[in-house]
Amino acid sequence: MARIQILELPEGPDDDRPPFVLVIDQYQPQRYIIGPDQPEPIDEFEGIAQKIGARAVLVFADQIDIPANEVPVDPDGYPLRIRVEPDFNDFRTQVDQEIRSTLDRAAHAISSIRDGRRD
């Protein structure tokens, strides 16, 4: 049975919503006979991308796994949620250094103005 997956693409500056590609895999082509005046097979997916707002529709007979669509599960089979706690220690040190440096430059500029110098 065919599967449908969504492959999200990086957003561009003019995108009002995240762009995506519709991926259909394990697809078994069907043969339709419309009538004697249409000898060519029809494209079942023609115009689908435009109708759903996708950038493209990719269709494969084989199974295609998109790693971004994999959901990690815990030992009980439930979706695994990971929370990442930031470490701000280095960031605080860097901000403190920048503040001190800015204050030193400001104090030097003020003393230069008072003394009538241009440094």
N, CA, C and O atoms as CSV, one atom per row, in Angstrom:
chain,resi,resn,atom,element,x,y,z
A,1,MET,N,N,0.835,-1.170,0.000
A,1,MET,CA,C,0.000,0.000,0.000
A,1,MET,C,C,0.887,1.244,0.000
A,1,MET,O,O,1.894,1.293,0.707
A,2,ALA,N,N,0.525,2.209,-0.764
A,2,ALA,CA,C,1.314,3.434,-0.888
A,2,ALA,C,C,1.303,4.206,0.427
A,2,ALA,O,O,0.320,4.210,1.167
A,3,ARG,N,N,2.442,4.865,0.690
A,3,ARG,CA,C,2.557,5.712,1.876
A,3,ARG,C,C,2.718,7.151,1.425
A,3,ARG,O,O,3.261,7.418,0.353
A,4,ILE,N,N,2.246,8.073,2.242
A,4,ILE,CA,C,2.394,9.499,1.972
A,4,ILE,C,C,3.246,10.091,3.087
A,4,ILE,O,O,2.988,9.863,4.269
A,5,GLN,N,N,4.276,10.862,2.694
A,5,GLN,CA,C,5.132,11.530,3.656
A,5,GLN,C,C,5.295,12.984,3.231
A,5,GLN,O,O,5.098,13.334,2.067
A,6,ILE,N,N,5.653,13.808,4.181
A,6,ILE,CA,C,5.926,15.226,3.925
A,6,ILE,C,C,7.401,15.468,4.193
A,6,ILE,O,O,7.913,15.099,5.250
A,7,LEU,N,N,8.080,16.082,3.243
A,7,LEU,CA,C,9.470,16.485,3.418
A,7,LEU,C,C,9.487,18.004,3.495
A,7,LEU,O,O,9.272,18.691,2.497
A,8,GLU,N,N,9.749,18.524,4.708
A,8,GLU,CA,C,9.791,19.975,4.868
A,8,GLU,C,C,11.096,20.511,4.281
A,8,GLU,O,O,12.155,19.900,4.420
A,9,LEU,N,N,10.996,21.649,3.634
A,9,LEU,CA,C,12.143,22.306,3.019
A,9,LEU,C,C,12.488,23.556,3.817
A,9,LEU,O,O,11.643,24.081,4.542
A,10,PRO,N,N,13.732,24.039,3.690
A,10,PRO,CA,C,14.086,25.288,4.388
A,10,PRO,C,C,13.251,26.453,3.865
A,10,PRO,O,O,12.954,26.545,2.674
A,11,GLU,N,N,12.882,27.337,4.788
A,11,GLU,CA,C,12.080,28.500,4.403
A,11,GLU,C,C,12.947,29.541,3.718
A,11,GLU,O,O,14.099,29.757,4.093
A,12,GLY,N,N,12.380,30.176,2.717
A,12,GLY,CA,C,13.035,31.281,2.035
A,12,GLY,C,C,12.484,32.598,2.543
A,12,GLY,O,O,11.511,32.603,3.298
A,13,PRO,N,N,13.073,33.709,2.152
A,13,PRO,CA,C,12.619,35.007,2.661
A,13,PRO,C,C,11.205,35.371,2.198
A,13,PRO,O,O,10.525,36.145,2.872
A,14,ASP,N,N,10.755,34.836,1.078
A,14,ASP,CA,C,9.435,35.187,0.552
A,14,ASP,C,C,8.362,34.149,0.877
A,14,ASP,O,O,7.236,34.260,0.393
A,15,ASP,N,N,8.692,33.143,1.689
A,15,ASP,CA,C,7.727,32.099,2.009
A,15,ASP,C,C,6.804,32.549,3.129
A,15,ASP,O,O,7.263,32.949,4.199
A,16,ASP,N,N,5.490,32.483,2.877
A,16,ASP,CA,C,4.531,32.838,3.927
A,16,ASP,C,C,4.197,31.623,4.791
A,16,ASP,O,O,3.610,31.770,5.863
A,17,ARG,N,N,4.566,30.425,4.336
A,17,ARG,CA,C,4.431,29.208,5.131
A,17,ARG,C,C,5.565,28.268,4.732
A,17,ARG,O,O,6.119,28.402,3.641
A,18,PRO,N,N,5.916,27.322,5.596
A,18,PRO,CA,C,7.052,26.439,5.281
A,18,PRO,C,C,6.809,25.642,3.999
A,18,PRO,O,O,5.757,25.022,3.847
A,19,PRO,N,N,7.769,25.654,3.082
A,19,PRO,CA,C,7.620,24.878,1.851
A,19,PRO,C,C,7.811,23.381,2.135
A,19,PRO,O,O,8.489,22.997,3.088
A,20,PHE,N,N,7.203,22.557,1.292
A,20,PHE,CA,C,7.317,21.116,1.489
A,20,PHE,C,C,7.191,20.397,0.152
A,20,PHE,O,O,6.750,20.958,-0.852
A,21,VAL,N,N,7.597,19.127,0.183
A,21,VAL,CA,C,7.455,18.236,-0.964
A,21,VAL,C,C,6.622,17.054,-0.489
A,21,VAL,O,O,6.870,16.518,0.591
A,22,LEU,N,N,5.647,16.644,-1.273
A,22,LEU,CA,C,4.856,15.464,-0.969
A,22,LEU,C,C,5.590,14.257,-1.556
A,22,LEU,O,O,5.904,14.230,-2.746
A,23,VAL,N,N,5.858,13.264,-0.712
A,23,VAL,CA,C,6.569,12.056,-1.146
A,23,VAL,C,C,5.616,10.878,-1.012
A,23,VAL,O,O,5.083,10.609,0.064
A,24,ILE,N,N,5.412,10.183,-2.120
A,24,ILE,CA,C,4.562,8.989,-2.128
A,24,ILE,C,C,5.468,7.828,-2.512
A,24,ILE,O,O,6.082,7.825,-3.579
A,25,ASP,N,N,5.541,6.836,-1.619
A,25,ASP,CA,C,6.381,5.682,-1.940
A,25,ASP,C,C,5.557,4.397,-1.872
A,25,ASP,O,O,4.397,4.414,-1.460
A,26,GLN,N,N,6.161,3.299,-2.274
A,26,GLN,CA,C,5.515,1.996,-2.381
A,26,GLN,C,C,4.272,2.087,-3.271
A,26,GLN,O,O,3.255,1.439,-3.029
A,27,TYR,N,N,4.394,2.902,-4.290
A,27,TYR,CA,C,3.270,3.141,-5.195
A,27,TYR,C,C,3.261,2.111,-6.318
A,27,TYR,O,O,4.285,1.859,-6.954
A,28,GLN,N,N,2.109,1.529,-6.548
A,28,GLN,CA,C,1.929,0.604,-7.664
A,28,GLN,C,C,1.137,1.336,-8.739
A,28,GLN,O,O,-0.033,1.654,-8.527
A,29,PRO,N,N,1.750,1.610,-9.890
A,29,PRO,CA,C,1.034,2.355,-10.930
A,29,PRO,C,C,-0.231,1.620,-11.382
A,29,PRO,O,O,-0.264,0.395,-11.495
A,30,GLN,N,N,-1.240,2.402,-11.628
A,30,GLN,CA,C,-2.510,1.873,-12.113
A,30,GLN,C,C,-2.623,2.205,-13.601
A,30,GLN,O,O,-2.098,3.221,-14.059
A,31,ARG,N,N,-3.284,1.375,-14.322
A,31,ARG,CA,C,-3.484,1.629,-15.739
A,31,ARG,C,C,-4.963,1.942,-15.959
A,31,ARG,O,O,-5.840,1.135,-15.648
A,32,TYR,N,N,-5.212,3.112,-16.493
A,32,TYR,CA,C,-6.577,3.547,-16.737
A,32,TYR,C,C,-6.814,3.611,-18.235
A,32,TYR,O,O,-5.982,4.123,-18.983
A,33,ILE,N,N,-7.924,3.101,-18.657
A,33,ILE,CA,C,-8.319,3.223,-20.051
A,33,ILE,C,C,-9.503,4.176,-20.080
A,33,ILE,O,O,-10.599,3.844,-19.629
A,34,ILE,N,N,-9.268,5.346,-20.612
A,34,ILE,CA,C,-10.301,6.363,-20.655
A,34,ILE,C,C,-11.193,6.175,-21.880
A,34,ILE,O,O,-12.418,6.263,-21.796
A,35,GLY,N,N,-10.563,5.919,-23.000
A,35,GLY,CA,C,-11.330,5.732,-24.233
A,35,GLY,C,C,-10.384,5.618,-25.409
A,35,GLY,O,O,-9.173,5.783,-25.256
A,36,PRO,N,N,-10.924,5.337,-26.572
A,36,PRO,CA,C,-10.062,5.158,-27.739
A,36,PRO,C,C,-9.378,6.445,-28.185
A,36,PRO,O,O,-8.357,6.395,-28.872
A,37,ASP,N,N,-9.922,7.588,-27.806
A,37,ASP,CA,C,-9.310,8.849,-28.230
A,37,ASP,C,C,-8.171,9.293,-27.295
A,37,ASP,O,O,-7.549,10.326,-27.540
A,38,GLN,N,N,-7.893,8.532,-26.238
A,38,GLN,CA,C,-6.795,8.863,-25.323
A,38,GLN,C,C,-5.912,7.627,-25.149
A,38,GLN,O,O,-6.053,6.894,-24.170
A,39,PRO,N,N,-4.999,7.398,-26.102
A,39,PRO,CA,C,-4.161,6.201,-26.033
A,39,PRO,C,C,-3.041,6.304,-24.988
A,39,PRO,O,O,-2.537,5.282,-24.521
A,40,GLU,N,N,-2.655,7.512,-24.624
A,40,GLU,CA,C,-1.573,7.688,-23.654
A,40,GLU,C,C,-2.094,7.517,-22.236
A,40,GLU,O,O,-3.217,7.923,-21.940
A,41,PRO,N,N,-1.289,6.915,-21.345
A,41,PRO,CA,C,-1.726,6.818,-19.948
A,41,PRO,C,C,-1.810,8.205,-19.319
A,41,PRO,O,O,-1.040,9.102,-19.663
A,42,ILE,N,N,-2.748,8.370,-18.402
A,42,ILE,CA,C,-2.881,9.667,-17.754
A,42,ILE,C,C,-1.939,9.736,-16.555
A,42,ILE,O,O,-1.587,8.708,-15.975
A,43,ASP,N,N,-1.536,10.939,-16.190
A,43,ASP,CA,C,-0.685,11.169,-15.034
A,43,ASP,C,C,-1.592,11.437,-13.842
A,43,ASP,O,O,-2.230,12.487,-13.762
A,44,GLU,N,N,-1.646,10.485,-12.915
A,44,GLU,CA,C,-2.533,10.605,-11.762
A,44,GLU,C,C,-2.169,11.772,-10.854
A,44,GLU,O,O,-3.023,12.282,-10.129
A,45,PHE,N,N,-0.920,12.197,-10.886
A,45,PHE,CA,C,-0.447,13.210,-9.963
A,45,PHE,C,C,-0.289,14.582,-10.605
A,45,PHE,O,O,0.247,15.503,-9.990
A,46,GLU,N,N,-0.750,14.713,-11.829
A,46,GLU,CA,C,-0.649,15.993,-12.523
A,46,GLU,C,C,-1.478,17.054,-11.799
A,46,GLU,O,O,-2.665,16.859,-11.541
A,47,GLY,N,N,-0.848,18.159,-11.480
A,47,GLY,CA,C,-1.536,19.272,-10.843
A,47,GLY,C,C,-1.728,19.145,-9.339
A,47,GLY,O,O,-2.234,20.073,-8.708
A,48,ILE,N,N,-1.341,18.030,-8.757
A,48,ILE,CA,C,-1.541,17.833,-7.318
A,48,ILE,C,C,-0.687,18.821,-6.518
A,48,ILE,O,O,-1.168,19.399,-5.543
A,49,ALA,N,N,0.561,19.019,-6.912
A,49,ALA,CA,C,1.446,19.932,-6.171
A,49,ALA,C,C,0.837,21.324,-6.090
A,49,ALA,O,O,0.844,21.938,-5.023
A,50,GLN,N,N,0.316,21.826,-7.189
A,50,GLN,CA,C,-0.287,23.152,-7.192
A,50,GLN,C,C,-1.535,23.198,-6.312
A,50,GLN,O,O,-1.776,24.191,-5.626
A,51,LYS,N,N,-2.317,22.139,-6.332
A,51,LYS,CA,C,-3.561,22.117,-5.561
A,51,LYS,C,C,-3.316,22.117,-4.052
A,51,LYS,O,O,-4.084,22.719,-3.302
A,52,ILE,N,N,-2.253,21.446,-3.603
A,52,ILE,CA,C,-2.010,21.352,-2.163
A,52,ILE,C,C,-0.940,22.331,-1.685
A,52,ILE,O,O,-0.673,22.415,-0.487
A,53,GLY,N,N,-0.330,23.066,-2.601
A,53,GLY,CA,C,0.676,24.054,-2.213
A,53,GLY,C,C,2.064,23.483,-2.020
A,53,GLY,O,O,2.910,24.122,-1.394
A,54,ALA,N,N,2.320,22.291,-2.546
A,54,ALA,CA,C,3.647,21.676,-2.434
A,54,ALA,C,C,4.557,22.195,-3.533
A,54,ALA,O,O,4.098,22.662,-4.576
A,55,ARG,N,N,5.854,22.107,-3.281
A,55,ARG,CA,C,6.816,22.486,-4.318
A,55,ARG,C,C,6.880,21.416,-5.405
A,55,ARG,O,O,7.142,21.714,-6.571
A,56,ALA,N,N,6.635,20.154,-5.003
A,56,ALA,CA,C,6.676,19.046,-5.961
A,56,ALA,C,C,6.001,17.833,-5.346
A,56,ALA,O,O,5.756,17.790,-4.140
A,57,VAL,N,N,5.704,16.850,-6.183
A,57,VAL,CA,C,5.228,15.546,-5.730
A,57,VAL,C,C,6.211,14.527,-6.279
A,57,VAL,O,O,6.416,14.436,-7.489
A,58,LEU,N,N,6.817,13.760,-5.378
A,58,LEU,CA,C,7.763,12.720,-5.771
A,58,LEU,C,C,7.105,11.371,-5.537
A,58,LEU,O,O,6.605,11.103,-4.445
A,59,VAL,N,N,7.101,10.518,-6.558
A,59,VAL,CA,C,6.433,9.222,-6.481
A,59,VAL,C,C,7.463,8.132,-6.774
A,59,VAL,O,O,8.177,8.191,-7.775
A,60,PHE,N,N,7.530,7.114,-5.866
A,60,PHE,CA,C,8.497,6.031,-5.981
A,60,PHE,C,C,7.796,4.693,-5.815
A,60,PHE,O,O,6.837,4.576,-5.052
A,61,ALA,N,N,8.276,3.688,-6.529
A,61,ALA,CA,C,7.762,2.329,-6.357
A,61,ALA,C,C,8.369,1.696,-5.109
A,61,ALA,O,O,7.719,0.894,-4.439
A,62,ASP,N,N,9.620,2.056,-4.796
A,62,ASP,CA,C,10.298,1.505,-3.628
A,62,ASP,C,C,9.965,2.310,-2.383
A,62,ASP,O,O,9.380,3.390,-2.464
A,63,GLN,N,N,10.344,1.770,-1.227
A,63,GLN,CA,C,10.125,2.483,0.033
A,63,GLN,C,C,11.226,3.524,0.216
A,63,GLN,O,O,12.410,3.222,0.072
A,64,ILE,N,N,10.828,4.731,0.528
A,64,ILE,CA,C,11.752,5.839,0.762
A,64,ILE,C,C,11.553,6.290,2.202
A,64,ILE,O,O,10.452,6.681,2.588
A,65,ASP,N,N,12.618,6.236,2.994
A,65,ASP,CA,C,12.527,6.691,4.376
A,65,ASP,C,C,13.157,8.063,4.497
A,65,ASP,O,O,14.302,8.273,4.096
A,66,ILE,N,N,12.411,8.982,5.046
A,66,ILE,CA,C,12.891,10.343,5.260
A,66,ILE,C,C,13.297,10.447,6.721
A,66,ILE,O,O,12.429,10.412,7.593
A,67,PRO,N,N,14.594,10.574,7.021
A,67,PRO,CA,C,15.043,10.589,8.420
A,67,PRO,C,C,14.372,11.668,9.263
A,67,PRO,O,O,14.152,11.457,10.456
A,68,ALA,N,N,14.044,12.804,8.685
A,68,ALA,CA,C,13.413,13.880,9.459
A,68,ALA,C,C,12.032,13.483,9.951
A,68,ALA,O,O,11.526,14.084,10.899
A,69,ASN,N,N,11.411,12.493,9.338
A,69,ASN,CA,C,10.067,12.071,9.742
A,69,ASN,C,C,10.076,10.976,10.797
A,69,ASN,O,O,9.015,10.568,11.270
A,70,GLU,N,N,11.256,10.493,11.172
A,70,GLU,CA,C,11.328,9.447,12.184
A,70,GLU,C,C,11.082,10.047,13.566
A,70,GLU,O,O,11.636,11.091,13.911
A,71,VAL,N,N,10.260,9.385,14.334
A,71,VAL,CA,C,9.957,9.836,15.691
A,71,VAL,C,C,10.616,8.854,16.654
A,71,VAL,O,O,10.269,7.673,16.658
A,72,PRO,N,N,11.567,9.324,17.476
A,72,PRO,CA,C,12.176,8.402,18.436
A,72,PRO,C,C,11.152,7.982,19.495
A,72,PRO,O,O,10.328,8.786,19.930
A,73,VAL,N,N,11.218,6.715,19.901
A,73,VAL,CA,C,10.290,6.212,20.901
A,73,VAL,C,C,11.059,5.700,22.115
A,73,VAL,O,O,12.215,5.290,22.016
A,74,ASP,N,N,10.378,5.735,23.273
A,74,ASP,CA,C,10.997,5.218,24.494
A,74,ASP,C,C,10.794,3.706,24.543
A,74,ASP,O,O,10.145,3.152,23.656
A,75,PRO,N,N,11.332,3.024,25.557
A,75,PRO,CA,C,11.199,1.562,25.620
A,75,PRO,C,C,9.750,1.057,25.628
A,75,PRO,O,O,9.492,-0.089,25.261
A,76,ASP,N,N,8.802,1.911,26.047
A,76,ASP,CA,C,7.401,1.509,26.065
A,76,ASP,C,C,6.698,1.762,24.737
A,76,ASP,O,O,5.528,1.413,24.582
A,77,GLY,N,N,7.397,2.364,23.776
A,77,GLY,CA,C,6.813,2.622,22.468
A,77,GLY,C,C,6.155,3.976,22.334
A,77,GLY,O,O,5.552,4.265,21.300
A,78,TYR,N,N,6.256,4.821,23.358
A,78,TYR,CA,C,5.678,6.160,23.299
A,78,TYR,C,C,6.692,7.132,22.696
A,78,TYR,O,O,7.898,6.945,22.854
A,79,PRO,N,N,6.208,8.173,22.005
A,79,PRO,CA,C,7.148,9.162,21.441
A,79,PRO,C,C,8.050,9.740,22.538
A,79,PRO,O,O,7.587,10.116,23.614
A,80,LEU,N,N,9.318,9.795,22.239
A,80,LEU,CA,C,10.313,10.273,23.194
A,80,LEU,C,C,10.432,11.785,23.073
A,80,LEU,O,O,10.581,12.324,21.976
A,81,ARG,N,N,10.366,12.453,24.200
A,81,ARG,CA,C,10.538,13.902,24.231
A,81,ARG,C,C,11.853,14.204,24.934
A,81,ARG,O,O,12.141,13.686,26.012
A,82,ILE,N,N,12.627,15.043,24.302
A,82,ILE,CA,C,13.926,15.417,24.859
A,82,ILE,C,C,13.898,16.906,25.144
A,82,ILE,O,O,13.509,17.707,24.294
A,83,ARG,N,N,14.310,17.263,26.336
A,83,ARG,CA,C,14.380,18.672,26.694
A,83,ARG,C,C,15.850,19.029,26.868
A,83,ARG,O,O,16.565,18.390,27.640
A,84,VAL,N,N,16.285,20.030,26.162
A,84,VAL,CA,C,17.674,20.471,26.226
A,84,VAL,C,C,17.743,21.728,27.080
A,84,VAL,O,O,17.109,22.738,26.776
A,85,GLU,N,N,18.517,21.650,28.145
A,85,GLU,CA,C,18.698,22.799,29.031
A,85,GLU,C,C,19.964,23.540,28.598
A,85,GLU,O,O,21.028,22.932,28.494
A,86,PRO,N,N,19.860,24.830,28.348
A,86,PRO,CA,C,21.044,25.582,27.927
A,86,PRO,C,C,22.007,25.802,29.089
A,86,PRO,O,O,21.596,25.868,30.247
A,87,ASP,N,N,23.279,25.914,28.768
A,87,ASP,CA,C,24.310,26.217,29.751
A,87,ASP,C,C,24.775,27.635,29.474
A,87,ASP,O,O,25.467,27.891,28.488
A,88,PHE,N,N,24.389,28.561,30.356
A,88,PHE,CA,C,24.680,29.969,30.150
A,88,PHE,C,C,25.948,30.451,30.863
A,88,PHE,O,O,26.243,31.646,30.834
A,89,ASN,N,N,26.696,29.558,31.497
A,89,ASN,CA,C,27.873,30.001,32.242
A,89,ASN,C,C,28.882,30.718,31.355
A,89,ASN,O,O,29.325,31.817,31.688
A,90,ASP,N,N,29.250,30.115,30.237
A,90,ASP,CA,C,30.196,30.755,29.323
A,90,ASP,C,C,29.604,32.023,28.722
A,90,ASP,O,O,30.321,33.000,28.503
A,91,PHE,N,N,28.318,32.013,28.458
A,91,PHE,CA,C,27.659,33.172,27.882
A,91,PHE,C,C,27.696,34.348,28.857
A,91,PHE,O,O,27.969,35.481,28.463
A,92,ARG,N,N,27.417,34.067,30.142
A,92,ARG,CA,C,27.452,35.133,31.149
A,92,ARG,C,C,28.842,35.744,31.252
A,92,ARG,O,O,28.982,36.963,31.351
A,93,THR,N,N,29.870,34.901,31.229
A,93,THR,CA,C,31.248,35.388,31.300
A,93,THR,C,C,31.556,36.285,30.109
A,93,THR,O,O,32.165,37.344,30.262
A,94,GLN,N,N,31.138,35.861,28.932
A,94,GLN,CA,C,31.388,36.640,27.721
A,94,GLN,C,C,30.650,37.976,27.775
A,94,GLN,O,O,31.208,39.001,27.383
A,95,VAL,N,N,29.413,37.982,28.249
A,95,VAL,CA,C,28.649,39.227,28.357
A,95,VAL,C,C,29.301,40.157,29.369
A,95,VAL,O,O,29.420,41.356,29.118
A,96,ASP,N,N,29.730,39.616,30.520
A,96,ASP,CA,C,30.411,40.439,31.534
A,96,ASP,C,C,31.672,41.083,30.959
A,96,ASP,O,O,31.935,42.259,31.211
A,97,GLN,N,N,32.442,40.332,30.200
A,97,GLN,CA,C,33.669,40.875,29.592
A,97,GLN,C,C,33.337,41.995,28.608
A,97,GLN,O,O,34.017,43.021,28.577
A,98,GLU,N,N,32.302,41.798,27.812
A,98,GLU,CA,C,31.908,42.832,26.847
A,98,GLU,C,C,31.418,44.093,27.551
A,98,GLU,O,O,31.713,45.206,27.114
A,99,ILE,N,N,30.673,43.920,28.637
A,99,ILE,CA,C,30.195,45.080,29.398
A,99,ILE,C,C,31.371,45.850,29.979
A,99,ILE,O,O,31.426,47.075,29.874
A,100,ARG,N,N,32.313,45.137,30.594
A,100,ARG,CA,C,33.496,45.807,31.164
A,100,ARG,C,C,34.291,46.537,30.087
A,100,ARG,O,O,34.728,47.670,30.290
A,101,SER,N,N,34.476,45.886,28.944
A,101,SER,CA,C,35.222,46.502,27.853
A,101,SER,C,C,34.523,47.769,27.360
A,101,SER,O,O,35.178,48.778,27.100
A,102,THR,N,N,33.202,47.719,27.231
A,102,THR,CA,C,32.443,48.881,26.778
A,102,THR,C,C,32.511,50.009,27.797
A,102,THR,O,O,32.666,51.173,27.426
A,103,LEU,N,N,32.395,49.675,29.073
A,103,LEU,CA,C,32.498,50.699,30.115
A,103,LEU,C,C,33.885,51.346,30.132
A,103,LEU,O,O,34.000,52.560,30.300
A,104,ASP,N,N,34.927,50.550,29.960
A,104,ASP,CA,C,36.295,51.089,29.906
A,104,ASP,C,C,36.466,52.041,28.728
A,104,ASP,O,O,37.069,53.105,28.867
A,105,ARG,N,N,35.931,51.655,27.559
A,105,ARG,CA,C,36.034,52.529,26.387
A,105,ARG,C,C,35.236,53.807,26.572
A,105,ARG,O,O,35.666,54.881,26.153
A,106,ALA,N,N,34.061,53.691,27.207
A,106,ALA,CA,C,33.242,54.877,27.455
A,106,ALA,C,C,33.949,55.809,28.438
A,106,ALA,O,O,33.955,57.024,28.241
A,107,ALA,N,N,34.545,55.253,29.495
A,107,ALA,CA,C,35.270,56.072,30.478
A,107,ALA,C,C,36.465,56.754,29.824
A,107,ALA,O,O,36.750,57.915,30.119
A,108,HIS,N,N,37.162,56.056,28.947
A,108,HIS,CA,C,38.314,56.628,28.248
A,108,HIS,C,C,37.855,57.771,27.324
A,108,HIS,O,O,38.507,58.812,27.243
A,109,ALA,N,N,36.737,57.563,26.638
A,109,ALA,CA,C,36.221,58.609,25.743
A,109,ALA,C,C,35.789,59.837,26.533
A,109,ALA,O,O,36.037,60.964,26.102
A,110,ILE,N,N,35.150,59.641,27.679
A,110,ILE,CA,C,34.720,60.773,28.508
A,110,ILE,C,C,35.919,61.544,29.030
A,110,ILE,O,O,35.918,62.775,29.019
A,111,SER,N,N,36.961,60.819,29.497
A,111,SER,CA,C,38.150,61.519,30.012
A,111,SER,C,C,38.880,62.252,28.886
A,111,SER,O,O,39.475,63.305,29.117
A,112,SER,N,N,38.841,61.706,27.679
A,112,SER,CA,C,39.478,62.381,26.545
A,112,SER,C,C,38.751,63.671,26.208
A,112,SER,O,O,39.382,64.672,25.870
A,113,ILE,N,N,37.425,63.651,26.299
A,113,ILE,CA,C,36.630,64.851,26.014
A,113,ILE,C,C,36.906,65.910,27.076
A,113,ILE,O,O,37.043,67.091,26.756
A,114,ARG,N,N,36.988,65.493,28.333
A,114,ARG,CA,C,37.250,66.444,29.421
A,114,ARG,C,C,38.623,67.092,29.273
A,114,ARG,O,O,38.800,68.277,29.555
A,115,ASP,N,N,39.587,66.296,28.829
A,115,ASP,CA,C,40.950,66.813,28.687
A,115,ASP,C,C,41.157,67.562,27.365
A,115,ASP,O,O,42.214,68.155,27.150
A,116,GLY,N,N,40.178,67.537,26.502
A,116,GLY,CA,C,40.283,68.225,25.233
A,116,GLY,C,C,41.101,67.447,24.215
A,116,GLY,O,O,41.561,68.021,23.228
A,117,ARG,N,N,41.288,66.167,24.432
A,117,ARG,CA,C,42.037,65.323,23.480
A,117,ARG,C,C,41.083,64.614,22.542
A,117,ARG,O,O,39.900,64.437,22.834
A,118,ARG,N,N,41.627,64.220,21.421
A,118,ARG,CA,C,40.884,63.369,20.482
A,118,ARG,C,C,41.675,62.096,20.286
A,118,ARG,O,O,42.689,62.087,19.588
A,119,ASP,N,N,41.222,61.040,20.890
A,119,ASP,CA,C,41.934,59.746,20.768
A,119,ASP,C,C,41.251,58.860,19.767
A,119,ASP,O,O,41.698,57.738,19.529
